[in-house]
Amino acid sequence: MSRTITVTYNLKPPADTPQSSLNPSKTQTFDVKDEGGYYVGLRATISTAKDTIGKELTEWRDQVGDLEKGKDAKPPKTQAEADEDDDEEEGKQCIMRRV
């Protein structure tokens, strides 16, 4: 029986992600070699798997790019909210001076 590590991912990129050669679903198998003992080989295989999957996910991140950046952005503050924040900051400064 061969010893392997299998990694599977199934990404759900935004619908407007540009077409590319990247596959959003992938399964990869990495053979565990007995180089220097089982645990040494296991550690090396895990490191290889981590590096490989990390590179692929970085390619996906780069592919998606700026599509996700604006999704969680806060709307700009109104003048009243900005004034309120300024008032709070002034109050904090006064408290800090008294201490």
C-alpha positions as CSV (number, residue, x, y, z in Angstrom):
1,M,0.0,0.0,0.0
2,S,1.4,3.3,-1.0
3,R,1.4,6.2,1.4
4,T,-0.1,9.4,0.0
5,I,-1.6,12.8,1.0
6,T,-4.6,13.9,-1.0
7,V,-5.7,17.6,-1.1
8,T,-9.0,18.6,-2.6
9,Y,-10.4,22.1,-3.0
10,N,-13.5,23.4,-4.6
11,L,-13.5,27.2,-5.0
12,K,-16.5,29.4,-5.8
13,P,-15.0,32.4,-7.6
14,P,-17.3,35.4,-8.3
15,A,-19.4,35.0,-11.4
16,D,-17.7,37.9,-13.2
17,T,-14.2,36.4,-12.8
18,P,-12.4,36.4,-16.1
19,Q,-12.0,33.1,-17.9
20,S,-8.7,31.4,-17.4
21,S,-6.9,28.1,-17.5
22,L,-7.4,27.8,-13.7
23,N,-9.7,25.0,-12.6
24,P,-11.8,25.9,-9.5
25,S,-12.0,22.3,-8.4
26,K,-8.9,20.2,-8.0
27,T,-7.7,17.1,-6.3
28,Q,-4.0,16.4,-6.0
29,T,-2.2,13.4,-4.5
30,F,1.4,13.6,-3.1
31,D,3.4,10.5,-2.5
32,V,5.0,10.1,0.9
33,K,8.6,8.9,0.4
34,D,10.6,7.1,3.1
35,E,13.6,9.4,2.6
36,G,15.3,9.5,6.0
37,G,12.5,7.7,7.7
38,Y,8.7,7.9,7.5
39,Y,8.2,11.1,9.5
40,V,10.9,12.9,7.7
41,G,9.4,11.9,4.4
42,L,5.9,12.8,5.7
43,R,7.1,16.3,6.7
44,A,8.7,16.8,3.3
45,T,5.5,15.7,1.5
46,I,3.3,18.0,3.6
47,S,5.7,20.9,2.9
48,T,5.5,20.2,-0.9
49,A,1.7,19.9,-0.8
50,K,1.5,23.2,1.1
51,D,3.7,25.0,-1.3
52,T,1.9,23.6,-4.4
53,I,-1.6,24.4,-3.1
54,G,-0.4,27.9,-1.9
55,K,0.9,28.7,-5.4
56,E,-2.3,27.7,-7.0
57,L,-4.5,29.6,-4.5
58,T,-2.2,32.7,-5.1
59,E,-2.9,32.4,-8.8
60,W,-6.6,32.4,-8.0
61,R,-6.3,35.4,-5.8
62,D,-4.5,37.3,-8.5
63,Q,-7.0,36.2,-11.1
64,V,-10.0,37.4,-9.0
65,G,-8.0,40.6,-8.4
66,D,-9.9,43.7,-7.5
67,L,-13.4,42.1,-8.0
68,E,-13.7,41.4,-4.2
69,K,-12.1,44.6,-2.9
70,G,-15.1,46.9,-3.0
71,K,-17.6,44.4,-1.6
72,D,-17.1,45.0,2.1
73,A,-16.1,48.6,1.8
74,K,-17.9,51.0,4.1
75,P,-19.9,53.8,2.5
76,P,-18.4,57.2,2.8
77,K,-19.3,59.0,6.0
78,T,-21.8,61.8,6.0
79,Q,-20.7,65.2,7.3
80,A,-22.7,64.6,10.5
81,E,-20.9,61.3,11.1
82,A,-17.6,63.0,10.5
83,D,-18.4,65.8,12.9
84,E,-19.5,63.3,15.5
85,D,-16.2,61.4,15.2
86,D,-14.4,64.7,15.6
87,D,-16.4,65.4,18.8
88,E,-15.5,62.0,20.2
89,E,-11.8,62.5,19.5
90,E,-11.9,65.9,21.3
91,G,-13.6,64.2,24.3
92,K,-10.9,61.6,24.4
93,Q,-8.2,64.2,24.3
94,C,-9.8,66.1,27.2
95,I,-10.0,62.9,29.3
96,M,-6.4,62.1,28.5
97,R,-5.2,65.5,29.6
98,R,-7.0,65.2,33.0
99,V,-5.3,61.9,33.8
